[in-house]
Amino acid sequence: MSGFGDSLRAWANIGGDPDPPQEEPSIPTPQTPSDPDEIRRKRLARMAGSNSSNSPRQSSAPTQMETTPVSNPGPRGRLDFTSPDLDMEVADDNDNDNVNDNDEDLVNEGGVTPMDLSTSQEDMQMSKTTALPPTPTPAAHQQTQTQKQLMSQTLDPAALRASTAPPFTSDRPPALLSDHPSPRKTKRLRKRDATMIKVLSITTVQSDQTDLLTYIKFGEGESQPAIIPVDSLDSLIAGRLNLQSSALKRDKSAIAYLTNLHERARMELSKVSEEKEDDLTTKTMLMDAKKCAATYAVSCLLYEELFASSHHSKDELVKCLLSNTAQICNHAEGSFLSDVVKELINQEELENVVGPVVDKLMENFGGGSLLEEKAAKSSNSSRALQSLLNIKAVAVATSSFPNFNLPSSSSPVAKEVVQPSMDGFDTQQQQFMAMMLRMQNNRSVPGAYLRRSGPALETSTILGRLLSLGLPTRDPKVTSQFANAARRTMQDVNNVKEGLRKTNMVHLELSTQIVKALLKGGKESRNGALAWFKDSLIVNCRAGGDVNYRDASKNSSTHTMLNIATVLLKLSGPFVGSEEKRKLIDPSFVWSEEAHGGVYASSGDEKVDRLNCDTPTPKNVDPNQPAKDFNFITNCFFLTARALNLGLFPLTSTYHSLGRQLGHMNWQIRSRGGDAASDPNFNRALSMHMAHEVVAADPELIREAVKFYDVLAEMMCSLDTDTVQAMPEFFVDDVCSILNFAATERGVPSDVLKGVSVANIFNLVIRLLSPAHAKTIKNYNLRARLGDILFHIFLPSECKREEDEPQYGEDVPASVCCDPKTGQPFLLSSKEAQDTLAPSLLLLYGEVEHTGPYEKQGFRSRICSLLKYLWNSPQHHNAFAKIAQDEVSFVKFANGVLNETNELIVVMMEKLPQIKQIQDEMKLPEWGTRTQEAQDEVTGRLSEHEQQVKSSLMLCNKTMKMFAFLSTDEKIANLFQGQELSQRLVNVLLYVVQNMLGTKGLDLKVDNPESYYFKPRELLSDLIAILCCFVDSSTIHNAIANSGYYNEKLLPKLLKTAGKLKILKDGDDRLAKIIKSVETAKDSAEDLEELLKDAPDEYLDPLTYEVMMDPVVLTTSDTIVERSTITQHLLNDPTDPFNRQPLTMDKVKDAVELKAKIEEWIEERREEAAALKMSMETS
């Protein structure tokens, strides 16, 4: 510390032994210094030498400050501030006196009269000649016994409350001039004196002492010095600081006093006019007071025992920050805090003060709930921390503290294990914990974690402690807000949710401002903040899974991760809304390990899966390219994307799962005749669900996230295919998740997407689904989810309601699915969608076969709805025409649909009778006599059957409708008549007719069939429409005749039912014509069957044991089979059925010789049959 510290110690040493007499120096020619720093040094020098005065000081009265008697006392010992460097004027709006600027009693700029100064020649001489003490050594910091006694005084806890008292505002300020001022004292000078009383909050007249003014006695006896030397401003402040707390009624701590002094000086400065010369001197004087306040504050912070009131100054500064943040930081550049920091920087002591202050503020943070009592202080602490960090030097210093970031992964400290605290455990529990430590070789116990881990992030870092405060969804203080929610009104519950969201929003907004302060503090603090966010995502790289399986010893809590994501999302807001700034996003950040530090690792435990790229960089990028220095926008964008993946979507997934559990619990309770609202278990589950809804379904969060992902989609649409394949898979997955969540979750307001543009997301989905980009995404589940986005977001609501899907009754706004430029739905207005979407959906229908058995039914159901909408749109007719041209792809698609439909019909025929049986059973009187356990078992089976039937019949209805409208196209109808599909199509149709119109049909009459989507009339209507499309197709007629499901009564019964249900219009005889043609074909088929009896084994298909009409050779096994047989097999399994080797139709060859032999044999059999028939006729 500079020599100023020694001068302060000299002043603090009042009452100590006087220094030995010094030889009186010669008096130099008086000069008025022009440099303010020079003025200050001289003033401090005299103050430092005050102990060598000829008059010893008394230490017995700690409430008094005594000074050396002056040689020329003024009237009644009042203070006079008429120094050339402290000349000042009180701005008074009521002062209407015309004051001559050349009045002789005003201080001239070049000097001061002896009368004004009122000091002895000795004092003046000392002030001009005494040098500043040298910089103190540690030994020089030792103090006398009297000093230590003064410094040991205890601060009054009420000092903080007193520090907020308003500045002096009396109508008649206690004057420091006499009641009968000297004629040379003008009203203007009295105002200056009153200003300094107001600013310093002191008086030397005991009768003027008030709660706002502290009395200080100068000199001895009744007579007090008339005028205090001009250069005694530092002495006055130091004397005030050295008073014991018992003598003070306000501002009992040094920091509190100096803070308010600085603020009073600032307020007076705001009243000063710079146009008047006297006001300029007043301004200089007030600025000097501000500087003194900051300088003394630094000394108190560095040497806390320097004054009687300076003990625990760092703690007192924290109290001032917490209770008076706005005042202490007003006008940041010239605030008390800013001036203190500047002085600390000058003395190179900033870190030594800021570190403890920040640590003290952070004690109010830590993992927990915003609803806890200690969290009430967090808001003030956040504002205080923000105020500190708004000063760039503090931000830089804070980012360099050891507790700002986690230790690096290569540091030995990172592997150290932090054991759980034993505080709060009794002796037996501590012994148990110690035993567990020994059993695990001190490696880990429940609650232990590494120094570099998610829990360490929350407990050991500044931002971690700040962001670990939130709304834990499983915290009893949060869930208890929704106690007995099932019995409360919706308005009441919504009010609670909004209240909690506002509480959380305030904390997150303050947290964001703190992070912004770090980012604006300079390159060092910005890099430090970005490094912290990167570390937070790296150590929590496995936090994106199911929260129920989250490893608490490795990952941060869910609310911490959500807070991190929310803060980053707020930081992204400015460039998300700016087209120009979005152009600065550089996608190469993803594969720059040096830039992201492992956030997007391409290998190791932290590996992030790519869409379809096994290399660290895209194929078209040189992996050895030099490293880049990425801008803040790029860093923030990709960190936000990763944070949302790890923070938001685990919570939305849990919220969805809890909702499904609630539905199941409600069904179980109702099936037992109970009341869910009064069930304690249901209410507990509901309160948990509501707690998740507060944070996971926050409309503002979802809205901002959708905006962010639309920008992400825009970025991906601008990339070439190779680069897109190198992007993280979760980019696309999260786009699907946020939109599906916003559109389908009941807890999310239906208008959450109103006014939000999703045009870029639509373009990305169309591109990724197109056949040209079919290999861009290797994950079939992810491709299926893209189809779901088209259904949930971009299919008009009326189309979804037509598909009998009640869960979409309250849908997204119509404006979301429409192109604002054309007013039409994106599905119709997009040129790319018109060209590629229809074939893309057919391709996707087949691909979802690789997903789960239950999931694929939902995916295909929604694809069918999309296809129906496109089919009815003229804009897509050309695309469907192109489908018919690609015979191989369409046949593969149609075969998959037929297989699926057949399975669905089987489920329907199996489960509906079982449902009917249980329903009948529950109607019997004996049902009430069964035990609760027996009833639960039966109702559980009923629920399972109902779920299967619902999903199966919903898809079955849609596939039948799809076949109905596809068959109306002539080219597509011709494809259905090919040998690969004709028999499969016929078998499916006849199987439905046989089961619905046969004897088993009675077993399908369940209660409330519409609830299972079982609509027999609509199903038969679609089936008849399909058949009527092939009224002139002999191929289909022959297939019907050859089907194992056909009998001569089946189709006539269908015709009769159609007439009864009025399915066919009057005069429509297409079905009758088909029946007649099928009967003819059946006769021919029976004749051929008779003809081919007893065929040689070499003519029989080894799989169907039927005579081969078009035999082919499988080159992979040299086996000969019927062409239609192997074609059908390869549609479902691309391998040779005899050796499981891969096989395609291009590897199948015609068996020319065998075919000729078979044809010759058949012709011989026909001739024999004809001869036999002729002989029988002649006989």
JOKAJO-V891067 format. One record per helix or strand. SS is the DSSP state (2 for helix, 1 for strand). FROM is the first residue (numbers start at 0). LEN is the number of residues. If there is no record, write none. Layout:
# JOKAJO-V891067
ss & from & len
SS & FROM & LEN
SS & FROM & LEN
This chain:
# JOKAJO-V891067
ss & from & len
2 & 3 & 9
2 & 35 & 13
2 & 49 & 3
2 & 74 & 3
2 & 113 & 4
2 & 120 & 9
2 & 137 & 4
2 & 144 & 7
2 & 158 & 4
2 & 186 & 14
1 & 201 & 2
2 & 205 & 3
1 & 213 & 2
2 & 229 & 12
2 & 244 & 3
2 & 253 & 16
2 & 276 & 26
2 & 312 & 11
2 & 324 & 4
2 & 331 & 3
2 & 335 & 11
2 & 349 & 13
1 & 367 & 2
2 & 372 & 17
2 & 391 & 8
2 & 411 & 4
1 & 416 & 2
2 & 426 & 13
1 & 448 & 2
2 & 453 & 7
2 & 461 & 6
1 & 468 & 2
2 & 475 & 7
2 & 484 & 3
2 & 489 & 31
2 & 522 & 17
2 & 546 & 3
2 & 557 & 19
2 & 578 & 4
2 & 586 & 5
2 & 592 & 4
1 & 609 & 1
2 & 631 & 16
2 & 648 & 23
2 & 675 & 3
2 & 679 & 17
2 & 698 & 19
2 & 720 & 5
1 & 727 & 1
2 & 728 & 16
2 & 758 & 11
2 & 770 & 3
2 & 779 & 15
2 & 796 & 6
2 & 805 & 3
1 & 817 & 1
1 & 824 & 1
2 & 825 & 4
2 & 830 & 20
2 & 852 & 19
2 & 873 & 12
2 & 886 & 37
2 & 924 & 5
2 & 931 & 35
2 & 969 & 7
2 & 981 & 16
2 & 998 & 6
2 & 1008 & 4
2 & 1015 & 13
2 & 1033 & 9
2 & 1049 & 11
2 & 1069 & 22
2 & 1096 & 3
1 & 1099 & 1
1 & 1106 & 1
1 & 1110 & 4
1 & 1118 & 4
2 & 1122 & 10
1 & 1134 & 1
1 & 1141 & 1
2 & 1144 & 3
1 & 1147 & 3
2 & 1151 & 27
